[in-house]
Amino acid sequence: MTLFPATGTPQRQTGVGIDFWTVLARIGQMVGGDRVSLPVEETTHVPITPLGPNTGRYRSRAVRAVVRPRTADDVRGIVELFADSGIAASLHAYGTGANWGLGSREPARDGAVVLDLSGLDRIRDIDVAQGWAVLEPGVTQARLATLLEGTERMVNLTASSAHTSVVGNALDRGVGLRHQRVEDLMGLEVVLPDGESVRVGWWPEPDRPTPVYAHGLGPSLVQLFVQSDLGVVTAATVRLLPRPEALRVVRLNFTPDRTEAATAAVRRWVAQGLTSGVVKIYNEAAARAYGSPPGRCLVHVCVDGTPEAVQALTGVVTAEATRSGLFTEVSDSDATDPDTPHHDIAVQVERAYAGDPDPTDTLFETKTGHSAGTLDKEGGILLFLPLVPFTGPALARVGELLEQVLAETGIRCGATLNALNADVVDCVVTMRFAREDEHATANAHRALNRLYTLFTAEGFIPYRLDVEHTGWAGRLTAGTGERALAQRLKDLLDPQQVIAPGRYA
Ligand SMILES: Cc1cc2nc3c(=O)[nH]c(=O)nc-3n(C[C@H](O)[C@H](O)[C@H](O)COP(=O)(O)OP(=O)(O)OC[C@H]3O[C@@H](n4cnc5c(N)ncnc54)[C@H](O)[C@@H]3O)c2cc1C
């Protein structure tokens, strides 16, 4: 990786005009030359991407430069320079760039300048009593959670590394252990394609404590900038959740042949309000990372509230589960009994539901085999994320489709079913492969392609896309005129295509 000098003439790059270099030189002066990286040109004239490898082994995009601004003002200045110069290059932004399995830091298309916003890492303001924080995109879930330790508020954590971005994850509609993260986005500070910075949704007012509510009056604009190519987000107001007084995670195991009946039973508990947060159901392959024996699927049912409520609900759920005869094991004491074989993992799981992350990423490393810092270089992981109706037959069908993919490609997929509510499941399909083995890598990508084809044919449509399947956004949206409207907005707000198009376009 070469560093762009703060002063002096930048090295010329094949095929890129002087205007681009003038813009880049000005950016270098604005943010500091050491915060701009360029691709290295090899003797073969194939530039080596400054983004480095990605764990999915998706094709590395030809990136023109990576810029690492430190402030929202830097971002505003950079976007304005791009807009004013009229150069044919677009900006792709990320927070901590840990979009593992979906492309990590890669933009959708070649030729982008990448904005690495991990340096915008200020928690600008926080009000524990009212339940909000103003976060920049580089703020990790571990940092925010540490600040909230011992308070009456908590963060809606994901099961990814503790060192991933709260805002970045929410902007791709990530899913936390309490609910989908977009539900926590109350307001956004966005740099529009012409360089203007606007705030939409709810923002704190210094003189009067208004209730934290995202929609305001009139059209609600926060979601316009989620999975969006209409702006670069420089900060967000994020809801902090009330911390439950008590919390328990009940563990259930069942055999795969009981999938339809067991998931239908769990769905009834969700529909009747017995559970809190996202109920998780792991297929055999995914359950292994949590210590379940071969041949067993796993369910984590979280209950929380006052201590008395938790005791009562734990009793109801375990009694229901035992009475159903569907589960091979029913346990509510893994986290409290140090003698159970599942104790350490169960403690981690309960802590995560309670908003208390593990900064050492023990469980994350068990699942991936790598640390957050080395995963992109050493690990091979692909993700496929469809939504599936929360019914026994639909979830049994998921199992059949995964068996078909196994038969066709030899790839055994892990599947975690995250119940977003009583009707919709976020189905996280995971494929692990040996990244140094070209055949295994090609096979995993073949399996990913089959997943897109097979699942979407059933109506199980993904809610997030990897960088190689961005074209599916157009194919999968019903022909209701919505995409044409989105295109009109894009043309209106960004006629020069300053913000990287293509991620969900
Ligand atoms: C073992 C494992 C477990 C995982 N568990 C979960 C889980 O529980 N839930 C989950 O959701 N994911 C999970 N993931 C996937 C992924 O790691 C997380 O979603 C992670 O939070 C995404 O990385 P990030 O936070 O750095 O987001 P980023 O990579 O920074 O951002 C994601 C995308 O959002 C957009 N974006 C980000 N910032 C901006 C901005 N400022 N302006 C405009 N657009 C922006 C870009 O399109 C970017 O590609 C898991 C992955 C693994 C390997």
The ligand as an SDF file (V2000), in Angstrom:
LIG
                    3D

 53 58  0  0  0  0  0  0  0  0999 V2000
  -19.6340  -14.8590   12.9940 C   0  0  0  0  0  0  0  0  0  0  0  0
  -20.4040  -13.6990   12.4370 C   0  0  0  0  0  0  0  0  0  0  0  0
  -21.5220  -13.2680   13.1100 C   0  0  0  0  0  0  0  0  0  0  0  0
  -22.2850  -12.2050   12.5960 C   0  0  0  0  0  0  0  0  0  0  0  0
  -23.3890  -11.8280   13.2850 N   0  0  0  0  0  0  0  0  0  0  0  0
  -24.1570  -10.8290   12.7990 C   0  0  0  0  0  0  0  0  0  0  0  0
  -25.3510  -10.4390   13.4810 C   0  0  0  0  0  0  0  0  0  0  0  0
  -25.6990  -10.9490   14.5320 O   0  0  0  0  0  0  0  0  0  0  0  0
  -26.0940   -9.4480   12.9250 N   0  0  0  0  0  0  0  0  0  0  0  0
  -25.7160   -8.8240   11.7790 C   0  0  0  0  0  0  0  0  0  0  0  0
  -26.4340   -7.9150   11.3290 O   0  0  0  0  0  0  0  0  0  0  0  0
  -24.6030   -9.1740   11.1300 N   0  0  0  0  0  0  0  0  0  0  0  0
  -23.8010  -10.1500   11.5990 C   0  0  0  0  0  0  0  0  0  0  0  0
  -22.6520  -10.4880   10.9190 N   0  0  0  0  0  0  0  0  0  0  0  0
  -22.2820   -9.7830    9.6570 C   0  0  0  0  0  0  0  0  0  0  0  0
  -21.3630   -8.5280    9.8710 C   0  0  0  0  0  0  0  0  0  0  0  0
  -20.1580   -8.8980   10.4880 O   0  0  0  0  0  0  0  0  0  0  0  0
  -22.0590   -7.4350   10.6880 C   0  0  0  0  0  0  0  0  0  0  0  0
  -23.2690   -7.0610   10.0810 O   0  0  0  0  0  0  0  0  0  0  0  0
  -21.1980   -6.1840   10.8690 C   0  0  0  0  0  0  0  0  0  0  0  0
  -21.7430   -5.3680   11.8700 O   0  0  0  0  0  0  0  0  0  0  0  0
  -21.0680   -5.3610    9.5780 C   0  0  0  0  0  0  0  0  0  0  0  0
  -19.8840   -4.6280    9.6040 O   0  0  0  0  0  0  0  0  0  0  0  0
  -19.7660   -3.1070   10.1000 P   0  0  0  0  0  0  0  0  0  0  0  0
  -20.5450   -2.9730   11.3500 O   0  0  0  0  0  0  0  0  0  0  0  0
  -18.3240   -2.7910   10.1190 O   0  0  0  0  0  0  0  0  0  0  0  0
  -20.5480   -2.3260    8.9660 O   0  0  0  0  0  0  0  0  0  0  0  0
  -19.8750   -1.6090    7.6930 P   0  0  0  0  0  0  0  0  0  0  0  0
  -19.1210   -2.6390    6.9150 O   0  0  0  0  0  0  0  0  0  0  0  0
  -19.1440   -0.4250    8.1390 O   0  0  0  0  0  0  0  0  0  0  0  0
  -21.1590   -1.1300    6.9060 O   0  0  0  0  0  0  0  0  0  0  0  0
  -22.0220   -2.0110    6.2540 C   0  0  0  0  0  0  0  0  0  0  0  0
  -22.5640   -1.3440    4.9860 C   0  0  0  0  0  0  0  0  0  0  0  0
  -23.3950   -0.2360    5.3440 O   0  0  0  0  0  0  0  0  0  0  0  0
  -23.1750    0.8600    4.4640 C   0  0  0  0  0  0  0  0  0  0  0  0
  -22.5910    1.9590    5.2450 N   0  0  0  0  0  0  0  0  0  0  0  0
  -21.8320    1.8290    6.3620 C   0  0  0  0  0  0  0  0  0  0  0  0
  -21.5010    3.0390    6.8420 N   0  0  0  0  0  0  0  0  0  0  0  0
  -22.0480    3.9530    6.0200 C   0  0  0  0  0  0  0  0  0  0  0  0
  -22.0870    5.3860    6.0330 C   0  0  0  0  0  0  0  0  0  0  0  0
  -21.4950    6.0680    7.0020 N   0  0  0  0  0  0  0  0  0  0  0  0
  -22.7590    6.0270    5.0540 N   0  0  0  0  0  0  0  0  0  0  0  0
  -23.3990    5.3240    4.1050 C   0  0  0  0  0  0  0  0  0  0  0  0
  -23.4060    3.9490    4.0500 N   0  0  0  0  0  0  0  0  0  0  0  0
  -22.7500    3.2770    4.9980 C   0  0  0  0  0  0  0  0  0  0  0  0
  -22.2350    0.3730    3.3720 C   0  0  0  0  0  0  0  0  0  0  0  0
  -23.0070   -0.1580    2.3130 O   0  0  0  0  0  0  0  0  0  0  0  0
  -21.4870   -0.7570    4.0610 C   0  0  0  0  0  0  0  0  0  0  0  0
  -21.0190   -1.7290    3.1590 O   0  0  0  0  0  0  0  0  0  0  0  0
  -21.8850  -11.5600   11.3920 C   0  0  0  0  0  0  0  0  0  0  0  0
  -20.7480  -11.9880   10.7240 C   0  0  0  0  0  0  0  0  0  0  0  0
  -20.0190  -13.0560   11.2220 C   0  0  0  0  0  0  0  0  0  0  0  0
  -18.7910  -13.5150   10.4740 C   0  0  0  0  0  0  0  0  0  0  0  0
  1  2  1  0
  2  3  1  0
  2 52  2  0
  3  4  2  0
  4  5  1  0
  4 50  1  0
  5  6  2  0
  6  7  1  0
  6 13  1  0
  7  8  2  0
  7  9  1  0
  9 10  1  0
 10 11  2  0
 10 12  1  0
 12 13  2  0
 13 14  1  0
 14 15  1  0
 14 50  1  0
 15 16  1  0
 16 17  1  0
 16 18  1  0
 18 19  1  0
 18 20  1  0
 20 21  1  0
 20 22  1  0
 22 23  1  0
 23 24  1  0
 24 25  2  0
 24 26  1  0
 24 27  1  0
 27 28  1  0
 28 29  2  0
 28 30  1  0
 28 31  1  0
 31 32  1  0
 32 33  1  0
 33 34  1  0
 33 48  1  0
 34 35  1  0
 35 36  1  0
 35 46  1  0
 36 37  1  0
 36 45  1  0
 37 38  2  0
 38 39  1  0
 39 40  1  0
 39 45  2  0
 40 41  1  0
 40 42  2  0
 42 43  1  0
 43 44  2  0
 44 45  1  0
 46 47  1  0
 46 48  1  0
 48 49  1  0
 50 51  2  0
 51 52  1  0
 52 53  1  0
M  END
$$$$
